[in-house]
Amino acid sequence: MQKPTTGRIVRYRGKQGLLAMRAAIVTADVDTLDPRGVAAGEVPALDSDQHVHLWVFTPGEKGGFAEFNVAPGDDPGQWSWPPRV
């Protein structure tokens, strides 16, 4: 599997409601996560080099929300690469 990197666009399947597929951007990966923020309790650690922190885009005024330590996959609460077209 290709390694996720900060700034890449991925898809995120929601964990609540309709379990909608949304666009998201990787905001931190294992190479860009600041260990000082983790040590200070300001941001969660990542469980593996495939886990990421995301900003998930949503329609409407709020615009989106953060998700932390998200694993890859196709199940609710996981990220995946967009299909090639």
ABEGO torsion letter per residue (X at the ends): XBBBBBGBBBBBBBABEAGBBBBBBBABBAAABBAAAAAAGABBBBABAABBBBBBBBBEAAGEBBBBGBBBEABBGBBBBBBBX
